[in-house]
């Protein structure tokens, strides 16, 4: 069986995970735009005769950017875990390229695990720390851009 080159495999994994993961974000953004459409500043822009594209780019899109930034940082851990899981199962990135999931898959051999247990701990710890870091970044960005989380007086 012919395999894709490692660069093509990585790109294919990114495209597949992105194609599967965009629907939830798109649904929330659609709901956000539908609720913004009824807000007074959008209605006022319609009344004074602004073009639909102007309303979209000046009013609607800037009000969705905060959600999109937070959603992007919170979805990265899911993509990291998805790639690691695919590589662990042998469906993702193959040797000679390197992947945390591939390292975990190679370390599950009992002989390697008993002699060099850190082979399992190192990629596992890297995955955990990266996922936690992106989740904390997403929470911090949400707190920074969402006015409901701002302290009074700031």
N, C-alpha and C positions, 0 to 999 in steps of 0.2 A: 504494500500500500504506500502510495506516495504521500509525503507529508508536506504541509505548507512550510515555507521558511519561517523562522521564529518571529521576524518582524511582521509578516503577514498574519501569523496566528494571533499575535498580540493585537493587531489592528482589528482582526475579525472578532475577537473576544470583546473588545471595546465597543464595536458597532452593535453586536448582538445584545450585550448588556444595556447599552443605551437605548436600543430599539424597544427592549422590553420594559425599561424603567421610566420612560418619559410620560406615559399615559396618566399616572397619578398626579404628577406635577401639572400637566396640561389641564386636567379636570379641575384642580384647585384654582389655577390661574383663570380659567374660564368663569368659575363661580365668583372670583374676586372682581373680574371685569364686569360681570353682570350686576353685581351689587354696586360697583362704582358708577355704573351708567346712570343710576337713579339718584346720585348725590347732587346737591344743589350746584356745585361748581361746574359739573358736566352739563346740567340742564341750562345753566346760565351761558355757557359757551355755545350751546346749540341755539339759544334764543338770540344771541348777538350775531349769529351767522358764521361762526367758525366752521371751516371745512372739516369733514370727518377725519381726514388724515392728520390735520393739525391737532384735533382733540385727542386722537390716539397717541401721537408722539409727544405732545406737551402735557397731557393730563393723565391718561390711562397708563401708559408704559412706566413713567416715573413712579407711579403709585404701586406698581407690581414688582419693581426692582428689589425692594427690600425682601419680599417673600422669595423671589428667585435666587437671591444670593444665599439666603439661609437654607433653602431647599437644596441648592447645589452642594453646600458644605455638609449637609446632613445625608445626602445620597452617596457621597464618595465612599464612606465606610461600607455601604452595601455592595458597591461595585468592587471594592478591594476584597471583601469576603467572597463574593461571587467568583472572581478570578482565582482566588486561592483555592476555593472548593473545586473548581473545574480542573485546575492544575493538579491538585491532590488526587483527583479521580483519574488522571491521565488524559483528560479531554481538553486541557488547556495548553499552556506553553510547555514545550518539550525541550530536552537537552539539545544543544549546549547552552541555550538561554537559561536564565535564572529566574526563579519565581519562589515566593515564600511557600505557596502550596506545593510546588514541586519538591522543595526541600523537606517539607513535612512528609510527603509521600515516600521519599527516599529514606527518611529516618525511621519509618515504621518497621523496617527490618530489625528483628530482635537482636541480631548480632551487633549491628551498628548501635542500636539503642543502649545495650548493656555496656558496651565499651565507651561510647561517646554520647552520653545522654544529652549533652548540651546541643547536639545537632537537632534535637527535637525542640528543646527549650528556646533556642535562639530565634528561629523563624516564628514560632508561636508567640513569643514575647513581642517580637516586632509587629506582628499582626495586631495583637491586643493593644499595644501602645499607640499604634497609628490610628486604629479605630476609635479609641478613647480620645485621642488628640483632636481628630476631626469632629467628633461629637461635641467636645468642649468648645471648639472653635465655632461650630454652628450655634450652640447655646449662647455664647458670648455675642455673636453677631445678631442673633435674634433679640437679645436684651438691649443691644446698642441701637438697633434700627426700629424696633417696635415701640411706639410712644406709650403703650399701656404699661411697659416695664420700666419706664423712666421714673426716677425719683422726683418728687415735687421740688421746685426751686432750682433745678439744673437746666 
